[in-house]
Amino acid sequence: MSAAEILSPLDSPAYGIIDPDYARYYSIIRCTAWQYGYAIGMHGSFTRDLDLIMVPWTDEARDAAHVIKVIVGRTDLRLQSEVPGAKPHGRVVYTMHLPAFGDPRWIDLSIMPRAATQQPNESQP
């Protein structure tokens, strides 16, 4: 008999269940991002950290660094660094820690860059 057959569903890690604190922060971050022209997506297991993706959604999307400052101002999250980490495809990531001393949870907010303003091309319809 394999280990998977011995363990009940209650013995395995709870993947896909979001921590209530993460849910609260997600709501604040999503609403703030929307106000500044961004959409927020979630990915990952939602267990040891919360992974979010912020994508420019409107032509009026503000500078991402400004949006991060507003998010930090509206929450009690602490930025790990004022300088974001570089990721593939021009994406950057800000890591924000939950405020309680010794709390091991954090939120990684990955941000896709805004596109450069595109000028109409005569060869395009």
N, C-alpha and C positions, 0 to 999 in steps of 0.2 A: 504494500500500500504506500502511495507517495505522500509526501508532506501536505500537498494541496488537498488530498482526499481526507486527511485527518483533521485539518483546520476547518472550523466553521466560519461562515462569513463574518461573524462577530470578532474573530481572532485576527483578521487581516486589517491593514491600515485603511482608514476611511478616506478614499480618494474621491474628489469631486464635491465634498461637503465643505462649504465655506465657513470659516471661523466668523462668529458674529462681529468681532472687531474689524476683520477684513471687510465684511459686508458694509459696515458703517463708513469706513474709509473709502471703499469703492464708490458708494453713493455720493460722497462729497467730491471726490476726484472726478467722477463722471459728469456731474452737474457743472462743476467749474470748467472742465474742458469744453463742454458743450457751449458755455457762455462765450468762450474765446475761439470758437470755430473748429474744434477737434472732436473726434469720436474716440471712445475708449473700448478696447476689447480685452478679454481675459483669456489667459492660457496657463497651462501648468496644472499641478496637482492640487493646489490650494492648501497644502499641508504645512511645509516649513516656511514658505514665503508666499506672497501674492505677486504674480507676474501680470503686469498690465501693458497694453500697447496703446499709445496715443498717436492717432493718425490725423493729419490735417484734413478737414472735411469741407471747408468752405474757402472761397477765395479770400475771405477776410481773416483767416486764421492768424492769430497773433504770434509773436516770437515765442518759442517754446520756453525759453529761460524765464520770460515774464510769467507764463502760465504756472511754471513750477513755483515761483515766488508766491503767487496767489494761493496755490494749493497748500504750501507750507504755512502761510498765514491763516488759512481757514481750518487747519488741523493742528494737532500737537505733534505731528511727525517731525523727526530730526533728519536733515540731510546728512548723508555720510560724507559728501564732498560737494562744494559749490561747482566743481568742474565735472561734467558728465563723462562717463566712460564711453569709448568709441566701440561701435559694433559694426557688423557687415552691412553693406548697402546704404551707408550714410546714417544709419540709426545710431542714436546715443541712448544711454541709460543713466537714470538717476536712481540711487538707492536711498530709501527713506526708512528709518528705524522707528519702531513703536517706542513711545517715550518712557515707559516704566523701567526703572533700573533693573538690569539683568534679563529683560524680556528679549528672548532670542528671535522674535519675529521681525520681518521687514517686508517692504514693498519695493519691487523693482519696476520702475516705470520707464519702458522703452519708448522712444519717440522717433517716428519717421520724419525726415526733413520735409519742409515745404518745398514744392517745386518752384523753380525759377519761373518768373512770369514769361509765358510763351507768347511770342509775336506771331500773328497769322502769316503763313507761308503761301505765296502766290500759287505754288504747285499743289497745295492741298485744297480740297473742295470746301 
